[in-house]
């Protein structure tokens, strides 16, 4: 169940009470929109108390996102996007196949999309959807994203087992690579 709340300092907040949530969590989108998710069994006042305790964090994340967007390259032309798409279709499927063989992963179809919110995703049927904007990343970060998605073919979550598998695949550098990846914007 979703609702909206007007916060005096943060503006509009989306409240999402769901049976799937296991804990209270906050997220901030690149637009600055804030979402407060919490389990169905948690009283709204408890979730709101959590929000109040994290106001400084929300403002810090918003400032960081604004800096990242300001520093990002300008939007690409349709011709540039088509060139990225051609390059992605030529490079990404063979690289996924190489990494899957190297580490023993099995996956379904691969689709290349102009996704601007995620570098990639893995479906419950182990099909991979990859952003053509992966081609704007250095090769080692591109491989990190591909391995992240391939690890989801084994663990369809972000559990400790998932992170342990990914960390093994990247030689113990998962946190370092994840930090570096966050310095790039999808565009």
MODELLER restraints for C-alpha pairs under 7 A, 6 or more apart:
rsr = mdl.restraints
at = mdl.atoms
rsr.add(forms.Gaussian(group=physical.xy_distance, feature=features.Distance(at['CA:1:A'], at['CA:16:A']), mean=5.80, stdev=0.5))
rsr.add(forms.Gaussian(group=physical.xy_distance, feature=features.Distance(at['CA:1:A'], at['CA:17:A']), mean=5.19, stdev=0.5))
rsr.add(forms.Gaussian(group=physical.xy_distance, feature=features.Distance(at['CA:1:A'], at['CA:18:A']), mean=6.21, stdev=0.5))
rsr.add(forms.Gaussian(group=physical.xy_distance, feature=features.Distance(at['CA:2:A'], at['CA:14:A']), mean=6.87, stdev=0.5))
rsr.add(forms.Gaussian(group=physical.xy_distance, feature=features.Distance(at['CA:2:A'], at['CA:15:A']), mean=5.51, stdev=0.5))
rsr.add(forms.Gaussian(group=physical.xy_distance, feature=features.Distance(at['CA:2:A'], at['CA:16:A']), mean=4.53, stdev=0.5))
rsr.add(forms.Gaussian(group=physical.xy_distance, feature=features.Distance(at['CA:2:A'], at['CA:17:A']), mean=6.32, stdev=0.5))
rsr.add(forms.Gaussian(group=physical.xy_distance, feature=features.Distance(at['CA:3:A'], at['CA:14:A']), mean=5.91, stdev=0.5))
rsr.add(forms.Gaussian(group=physical.xy_distance, feature=features.Distance(at['CA:3:A'], at['CA:15:A']), mean=5.17, stdev=0.5))
rsr.add(forms.Gaussian(group=physical.xy_distance, feature=features.Distance(at['CA:3:A'], at['CA:16:A']), mean=6.68, stdev=0.5))
rsr.add(forms.Gaussian(group=physical.xy_distance, feature=features.Distance(at['CA:4:A'], at['CA:12:A']), mean=6.60, stdev=0.5))
rsr.add(forms.Gaussian(group=physical.xy_distance, feature=features.Distance(at['CA:4:A'], at['CA:13:A']), mean=5.62, stdev=0.5))
rsr.add(forms.Gaussian(group=physical.xy_distance, feature=features.Distance(at['CA:4:A'], at['CA:14:A']), mean=4.65, stdev=0.5))
rsr.add(forms.Gaussian(group=physical.xy_distance, feature=features.Distance(at['CA:4:A'], at['CA:15:A']), mean=5.80, stdev=0.5))
rsr.add(forms.Gaussian(group=physical.xy_distance, feature=features.Distance(at['CA:5:A'], at['CA:12:A']), mean=5.62, stdev=0.5))
rsr.add(forms.Gaussian(group=physical.xy_distance, feature=features.Distance(at['CA:5:A'], at['CA:13:A']), mean=5.12, stdev=0.5))
rsr.add(forms.Gaussian(group=physical.xy_distance, feature=features.Distance(at['CA:5:A'], at['CA:14:A']), mean=6.48, stdev=0.5))
rsr.add(forms.Gaussian(group=physical.xy_distance, feature=features.Distance(at['CA:6:A'], at['CA:12:A']), mean=4.48, stdev=0.5))
rsr.add(forms.Gaussian(group=physical.xy_distance, feature=features.Distance(at['CA:6:A'], at['CA:13:A']), mean=6.21, stdev=0.5))
rsr.add(forms.Gaussian(group=physical.xy_distance, feature=features.Distance(at['CA:7:A'], at['CA:13:A']), mean=6.72, stdev=0.5))
rsr.add(forms.Gaussian(group=physical.xy_distance, feature=features.Distance(at['CA:13:A'], at['CA:34:A']), mean=5.23, stdev=0.5))
rsr.add(forms.Gaussian(group=physical.xy_distance, feature=features.Distance(at['CA:13:A'], at['CA:35:A']), mean=5.84, stdev=0.5))
rsr.add(forms.Gaussian(group=physical.xy_distance, feature=features.Distance(at['CA:14:A'], at['CA:34:A']), mean=6.30, stdev=0.5))
rsr.add(forms.Gaussian(group=physical.xy_distance, feature=features.Distance(at['CA:14:A'], at['CA:35:A']), mean=4.68, stdev=0.5))
rsr.add(forms.Gaussian(group=physical.xy_distance, feature=features.Distance(at['CA:14:A'], at['CA:36:A']), mean=6.10, stdev=0.5))
rsr.add(forms.Gaussian(group=physical.xy_distance, feature=features.Distance(at['CA:15:A'], at['CA:35:A']), mean=6.01, stdev=0.5))
rsr.add(forms.Gaussian(group=physical.xy_distance, feature=features.Distance(at['CA:15:A'], at['CA:36:A']), mean=4.93, stdev=0.5))
rsr.add(forms.Gaussian(group=physical.xy_distance, feature=features.Distance(at['CA:15:A'], at['CA:37:A']), mean=6.01, stdev=0.5))
rsr.add(forms.Gaussian(group=physical.xy_distance, feature=features.Distance(at['CA:16:A'], at['CA:36:A']), mean=6.06, stdev=0.5))
rsr.add(forms.Gaussian(group=physical.xy_distance, feature=features.Distance(at['CA:16:A'], at['CA:37:A']), mean=4.58, stdev=0.5))
rsr.add(forms.Gaussian(group=physical.xy_distance, feature=features.Distance(at['CA:16:A'], at['CA:38:A']), mean=6.38, stdev=0.5))
rsr.add(forms.Gaussian(group=physical.xy_distance, feature=features.Distance(at['CA:17:A'], at['CA:37:A']), mean=5.87, stdev=0.5))
rsr.add(forms.Gaussian(group=physical.xy_distance, feature=features.Distance(at['CA:17:A'], at['CA:38:A']), mean=5.12, stdev=0.5))
rsr.add(forms.Gaussian(group=physical.xy_distance, feature=features.Distance(at['CA:17:A'], at['CA:39:A']), mean=5.74, stdev=0.5))
rsr.add(forms.Gaussian(group=physical.xy_distance, feature=features.Distance(at['CA:17:A'], at['CA:40:A']), mean=5.41, stdev=0.5))
rsr.add(forms.Gaussian(group=physical.xy_distance, feature=features.Distance(at['CA:18:A'], at['CA:38:A']), mean=6.43, stdev=0.5))
rsr.add(forms.Gaussian(group=physical.xy_distance, feature=features.Distance(at['CA:18:A'], at['CA:39:A']), mean=5.29, stdev=0.5))
rsr.add(forms.Gaussian(group=physical.xy_distance, feature=features.Distance(at['CA:18:A'], at['CA:40:A']), mean=5.17, stdev=0.5))
rsr.add(forms.Gaussian(group=physical.xy_distance, feature=features.Distance(at['CA:19:A'], at['CA:39:A']), mean=5.52, stdev=0.5))
rsr.add(forms.Gaussian(group=physical.xy_distance, feature=features.Distance(at['CA:19:A'], at['CA:40:A']), mean=5.11, stdev=0.5))
rsr.add(forms.Gaussian(group=physical.xy_distance, feature=features.Distance(at['CA:20:A'], at['CA:39:A']), mean=6.80, stdev=0.5))
rsr.add(forms.Gaussian(group=physical.xy_distance, feature=features.Distance(at['CA:21:A'], at['CA:37:A']), mean=6.95, stdev=0.5))
rsr.add(forms.Gaussian(group=physical.xy_distance, feature=features.Distance(at['CA:21:A'], at['CA:38:A']), mean=5.68, stdev=0.5))
rsr.add(forms.Gaussian(group=physical.xy_distance, feature=features.Distance(at['CA:21:A'], at['CA:39:A']), mean=4.64, stdev=0.5))
rsr.add(forms.Gaussian(group=physical.xy_distance, feature=features.Distance(at['CA:22:A'], at['CA:39:A']), mean=5.71, stdev=0.5))
rsr.add(forms.Gaussian(group=physical.xy_distance, feature=features.Distance(at['CA:23:A'], at['CA:38:A']), mean=5.77, stdev=0.5))
rsr.add(forms.Gaussian(group=physical.xy_distance, feature=features.Distance(at['CA:23:A'], at['CA:39:A']), mean=6.04, stdev=0.5))
rsr.add(forms.Gaussian(group=physical.xy_distance, feature=features.Distance(at['CA:24:A'], at['CA:37:A']), mean=5.68, stdev=0.5))
rsr.add(forms.Gaussian(group=physical.xy_distance, feature=features.Distance(at['CA:24:A'], at['CA:38:A']), mean=4.29, stdev=0.5))
rsr.add(forms.Gaussian(group=physical.xy_distance, feature=features.Distance(at['CA:24:A'], at['CA:39:A']), mean=6.76, stdev=0.5))
rsr.add(forms.Gaussian(group=physical.xy_distance, feature=features.Distance(at['CA:24:A'], at['CA:47:A']), mean=6.39, stdev=0.5))
rsr.add(forms.Gaussian(group=physical.xy_distance, feature=features.Distance(at['CA:25:A'], at['CA:36:A']), mean=5.89, stdev=0.5))
rsr.add(forms.Gaussian(group=physical.xy_distance, feature=features.Distance(at['CA:25:A'], at['CA:37:A']), mean=5.28, stdev=0.5))
rsr.add(forms.Gaussian(group=physical.xy_distance, feature=features.Distance(at['CA:25:A'], at['CA:38:A']), mean=6.44, stdev=0.5))
rsr.add(forms.Gaussian(group=physical.xy_distance, feature=features.Distance(at['CA:26:A'], at['CA:35:A']), mean=5.69, stdev=0.5))
rsr.add(forms.Gaussian(group=physical.xy_distance, feature=features.Distance(at['CA:26:A'], at['CA:36:A']), mean=4.72, stdev=0.5))
rsr.add(forms.Gaussian(group=physical.xy_distance, feature=features.Distance(at['CA:26:A'], at['CA:37:A']), mean=6.38, stdev=0.5))
rsr.add(forms.Gaussian(group=physical.xy_distance, feature=features.Distance(at['CA:27:A'], at['CA:34:A']), mean=5.78, stdev=0.5))
rsr.add(forms.Gaussian(group=physical.xy_distance, feature=features.Distance(at['CA:27:A'], at['CA:35:A']), mean=5.28, stdev=0.5))
rsr.add(forms.Gaussian(group=physical.xy_distance, feature=features.Distance(at['CA:27:A'], at['CA:36:A']), mean=6.75, stdev=0.5))
rsr.add(forms.Gaussian(group=physical.xy_distance, feature=features.Distance(at['CA:28:A'], at['CA:34:A']), mean=4.67, stdev=0.5))
rsr.add(forms.Gaussian(group=physical.xy_distance, feature=features.Distance(at['CA:28:A'], at['CA:35:A']), mean=6.52, stdev=0.5))
rsr.add(forms.Gaussian(group=physical.xy_distance, feature=features.Distance(at['CA:30:A'], at['CA:65:A']), mean=5.84, stdev=0.5))
rsr.add(forms.Gaussian(group=physical.xy_distance, feature=features.Distance(at['CA:32:A'], at['CA:62:A']), mean=5.62, stdev=0.5))
rsr.add(forms.Gaussian(group=physical.xy_distance, feature=features.Distance(at['CA:38:A'], at['CA:47:A']), mean=6.55, stdev=0.5))
rsr.add(forms.Gaussian(group=physical.xy_distance, feature=features.Distance(at['CA:72:A'], at['CA:185:A']), mean=6.40, stdev=0.5))
rsr.add(forms.Gaussian(group=physical.xy_distance, feature=features.Distance(at['CA:75:A'], at['CA:187:A']), mean=6.37, stdev=0.5))
rsr.add(forms.Gaussian(group=physical.xy_distance, feature=features.Distance(at['CA:84:A'], at['CA:132:A']), mean=6.09, stdev=0.5))
rsr.add(forms.Gaussian(group=physical.xy_distance, feature=features.Distance(at['CA:84:A'], at['CA:135:A']), mean=6.60, stdev=0.5))
rsr.add(forms.Gaussian(group=physical.xy_distance, feature=features.Distance(at['CA:85:A'], at['CA:132:A']), mean=5.46, stdev=0.5))
rsr.add(forms.Gaussian(group=physical.xy_distance, feature=features.Distance(at['CA:88:A'], at['CA:132:A']), mean=5.49, stdev=0.5))
rsr.add(forms.Gaussian(group=physical.xy_distance, feature=features.Distance(at['CA:88:A'], at['CA:135:A']), mean=6.15, stdev=0.5))
rsr.add(forms.Gaussian(group=physical.xy_distance, feature=features.Distance(at['CA:89:A'], at['CA:112:A']), mean=6.78, stdev=0.5))
rsr.add(forms.Gaussian(group=physical.xy_distance, feature=features.Distance(at['CA:93:A'], at['CA:110:A']), mean=6.76, stdev=0.5))
rsr.add(forms.Gaussian(group=physical.xy_distance, feature=features.Distance(at['CA:96:A'], at['CA:146:A']), mean=6.45, stdev=0.5))
rsr.add(forms.Gaussian(group=physical.xy_distance, feature=features.Distance(at['CA:100:A'], at['CA:106:A']), mean=6.47, stdev=0.5))
rsr.add(forms.Gaussian(group=physical.xy_distance, feature=features.Distance(at['CA:105:A'], at['CA:150:A']), mean=6.47, stdev=0.5))
rsr.add(forms.Gaussian(group=physical.xy_distance, feature=features.Distance(at['CA:106:A'], at['CA:153:A']), mean=7.00, stdev=0.5))
rsr.add(forms.Gaussian(group=physical.xy_distance, feature=features.Distance(at['CA:107:A'], at['CA:126:A']), mean=5.02, stdev=0.5))
rsr.add(forms.Gaussian(group=physical.xy_distance, feature=features.Distance(at['CA:107:A'], at['CA:127:A']), mean=6.01, stdev=0.5))
rsr.add(forms.Gaussian(group=physical.xy_distance, feature=features.Distance(at['CA:107:A'], at['CA:153:A']), mean=6.52, stdev=0.5))
rsr.add(forms.Gaussian(group=physical.xy_distance, feature=features.Distance(at['CA:108:A'], at['CA:125:A']), mean=6.93, stdev=0.5))
rsr.add(forms.Gaussian(group=physical.xy_distance, feature=features.Distance(at['CA:108:A'], at['CA:126:A']), mean=5.28, stdev=0.5))
rsr.add(forms.Gaussian(group=physical.xy_distance, feature=features.Distance(at['CA:108:A'], at['CA:127:A']), mean=4.43, stdev=0.5))
rsr.add(forms.Gaussian(group=physical.xy_distance, feature=features.Distance(at['CA:109:A'], at['CA:127:A']), mean=4.73, stdev=0.5))
rsr.add(forms.Gaussian(group=physical.xy_distance, feature=features.Distance(at['CA:109:A'], at['CA:128:A']), mean=6.16, stdev=0.5))
rsr.add(forms.Gaussian(group=physical.xy_distance, feature=features.Distance(at['CA:110:A'], at['CA:127:A']), mean=5.96, stdev=0.5))
rsr.add(forms.Gaussian(group=physical.xy_distance, feature=features.Distance(at['CA:110:A'], at['CA:128:A']), mean=4.76, stdev=0.5))
rsr.add(forms.Gaussian(group=physical.xy_distance, feature=features.Distance(at['CA:110:A'], at['CA:129:A']), mean=5.75, stdev=0.5))
rsr.add(forms.Gaussian(group=physical.xy_distance, feature=features.Distance(at['CA:111:A'], at['CA:128:A']), mean=6.35, stdev=0.5))
rsr.add(forms.Gaussian(group=physical.xy_distance, feature=features.Distance(at['CA:111:A'], at['CA:129:A']), mean=4.78, stdev=0.5))
rsr.add(forms.Gaussian(group=physical.xy_distance, feature=features.Distance(at['CA:111:A'], at['CA:130:A']), mean=6.17, stdev=0.5))
rsr.add(forms.Gaussian(group=physical.xy_distance, feature=features.Distance(at['CA:112:A'], at['CA:129:A']), mean=5.88, stdev=0.5))
rsr.add(forms.Gaussian(group=physical.xy_distance, feature=features.Distance(at['CA:112:A'], at['CA:130:A']), mean=4.92, stdev=0.5))
rsr.add(forms.Gaussian(group=physical.xy_distance, feature=features.Distance(at['CA:112:A'], at['CA:131:A']), mean=5.76, stdev=0.5))
rsr.add(forms.Gaussian(group=physical.xy_distance, feature=features.Distance(at['CA:112:A'], at['CA:132:A']), mean=5.86, stdev=0.5))
rsr.add(forms.Gaussian(group=physical.xy_distance, feature=features.Distance(at['CA:113:A'], at['CA:129:A']), mean=6.92, stdev=0.5))
rsr.add(forms.Gaussian(group=physical.xy_distance, feature=features.Distance(at['CA:113:A'], at['CA:130:A']), mean=6.11, stdev=0.5))
rsr.add(forms.Gaussian(group=physical.xy_distance, feature=features.Distance(at['CA:113:A'], at['CA:131:A']), mean=5.03, stdev=0.5))
rsr.add(forms.Gaussian(group=physical.xy_distance, feature=features.Distance(at['CA:113:A'], at['CA:132:A']), mean=5.78, stdev=0.5))
rsr.add(forms.Gaussian(group=physical.xy_distance, feature=features.Distance(at['CA:114:A'], at['CA:131:A']), mean=5.43, stdev=0.5))
rsr.add(forms.Gaussian(group=physical.xy_distance, feature=features.Distance(at['CA:114:A'], at['CA:132:A']), mean=5.49, stdev=0.5))
rsr.add(forms.Gaussian(group=physical.xy_distance, feature=features.Distance(at['CA:114:A'], at['CA:133:A']), mean=6.93, stdev=0.5))
rsr.add(forms.Gaussian(group=physical.xy_distance, feature=features.Distance(at['CA:115:A'], at['CA:131:A']), mean=4.97, stdev=0.5))
rsr.add(forms.Gaussian(group=physical.xy_distance, feature=features.Distance(at['CA:116:A'], at['CA:186:A']), mean=5.45, stdev=0.5))
rsr.add(forms.Gaussian(group=physical.xy_distance, feature=features.Distance(at['CA:116:A'], at['CA:187:A']), mean=6.29, stdev=0.5))
rsr.add(forms.Gaussian(group=physical.xy_distance, feature=features.Distance(at['CA:117:A'], at['CA:186:A']), mean=6.86, stdev=0.5))
rsr.add(forms.Gaussian(group=physical.xy_distance, feature=features.Distance(at['CA:119:A'], at['CA:130:A']), mean=6.10, stdev=0.5))
rsr.add(forms.Gaussian(group=physical.xy_distance, feature=features.Distance(at['CA:119:A'], at['CA:131:A']), mean=5.10, stdev=0.5))
rsr.add(forms.Gaussian(group=physical.xy_distance, feature=features.Distance(at['CA:119:A'], at['CA:134:A']), mean=6.35, stdev=0.5))
rsr.add(forms.Gaussian(group=physical.xy_distance, feature=features.Distance(at['CA:119:A'], at['CA:145:A']), mean=6.99, stdev=0.5))
rsr.add(forms.Gaussian(group=physical.xy_distance, feature=features.Distance(at['CA:120:A'], at['CA:129:A']), mean=5.46, stdev=0.5))
rsr.add(forms.Gaussian(group=physical.xy_distance, feature=features.Distance(at['CA:120:A'], at['CA:130:A']), mean=4.27, stdev=0.5))
rsr.add(forms.Gaussian(group=physical.xy_distance, feature=features.Distance(at['CA:120:A'], at['CA:131:A']), mean=5.73, stdev=0.5))
rsr.add(forms.Gaussian(group=physical.xy_distance, feature=features.Distance(at['CA:120:A'], at['CA:149:A']), mean=6.71, stdev=0.5))
rsr.add(forms.Gaussian(group=physical.xy_distance, feature=features.Distance(at['CA:121:A'], at['CA:128:A']), mean=5.82, stdev=0.5))
rsr.add(forms.Gaussian(group=physical.xy_distance, feature=features.Distance(at['CA:121:A'], at['CA:129:A']), mean=5.29, stdev=0.5))
rsr.add(forms.Gaussian(group=physical.xy_distance, feature=features.Distance(at['CA:121:A'], at['CA:130:A']), mean=6.60, stdev=0.5))
rsr.add(forms.Gaussian(group=physical.xy_distance, feature=features.Distance(at['CA:121:A'], at['CA:149:A']), mean=6.03, stdev=0.5))
rsr.add(forms.Gaussian(group=physical.xy_distance, feature=features.Distance(at['CA:122:A'], at['CA:128:A']), mean=4.64, stdev=0.5))
rsr.add(forms.Gaussian(group=physical.xy_distance, feature=features.Distance(at['CA:122:A'], at['CA:129:A']), mean=6.39, stdev=0.5))
rsr.add(forms.Gaussian(group=physical.xy_distance, feature=features.Distance(at['CA:122:A'], at['CA:149:A']), mean=5.76, stdev=0.5))
rsr.add(forms.Gaussian(group=physical.xy_distance, feature=features.Distance(at['CA:122:A'], at['CA:152:A']), mean=6.23, stdev=0.5))
rsr.add(forms.Gaussian(group=physical.xy_distance, feature=features.Distance(at['CA:122:A'], at['CA:153:A']), mean=6.97, stdev=0.5))
rsr.add(forms.Gaussian(group=physical.xy_distance, feature=features.Distance(at['CA:126:A'], at['CA:153:A']), mean=5.26, stdev=0.5))
rsr.add(forms.Gaussian(group=physical.xy_distance, feature=features.Distance(at['CA:133:A'], at['CA:186:A']), mean=6.07, stdev=0.5))
rsr.add(forms.Gaussian(group=physical.xy_distance, feature=features.Distance(at['CA:133:A'], at['CA:187:A']), mean=6.28, stdev=0.5))
rsr.add(forms.Gaussian(group=physical.xy_distance, feature=features.Distance(at['CA:134:A'], at['CA:142:A']), mean=5.94, stdev=0.5))
rsr.add(forms.Gaussian(group=physical.xy_distance, feature=features.Distance(at['CA:141:A'], at['CA:177:A']), mean=6.89, stdev=0.5))
rsr.add(forms.Gaussian(group=physical.xy_distance, feature=features.Distance(at['CA:141:A'], at['CA:181:A']), mean=6.51, stdev=0.5))
rsr.add(forms.Gaussian(group=physical.xy_distance, feature=features.Distance(at['CA:147:A'], at['CA:166:A']), mean=6.90, stdev=0.5))
rsr.add(forms.Gaussian(group=physical.xy_distance, feature=features.Distance(at['CA:148:A'], at['CA:166:A']), mean=6.23, stdev=0.5))
rsr.add(forms.Gaussian(group=physical.xy_distance, feature=features.Distance(at['CA:151:A'], at['CA:162:A']), mean=6.59, stdev=0.5))
rsr.add(forms.Gaussian(group=physical.xy_distance, feature=features.Distance(at['CA:151:A'], at['CA:165:A']), mean=6.79, stdev=0.5))
rsr.add(forms.Gaussian(group=physical.xy_distance, feature=features.Distance(at['CA:151:A'], at['CA:166:A']), mean=6.17, stdev=0.5))
rsr.add(forms.Gaussian(group=physical.xy_distance, feature=features.Distance(at['CA:155:A'], at['CA:162:A']), mean=5.48, stdev=0.5))
rsr.add(forms.Gaussian(group=physical.xy_distance, feature=features.Distance(at['CA:166:A'], at['CA:174:A']), mean=6.77, stdev=0.5))
rsr.add(forms.Gaussian(group=physical.xy_distance, feature=features.Distance(at['CA:167:A'], at['CA:173:A']), mean=6.18, stdev=0.5))
rsr.add(forms.Gaussian(group=physical.xy_distance, feature=features.Distance(at['CA:167:A'], at['CA:174:A']), mean=4.94, stdev=0.5))
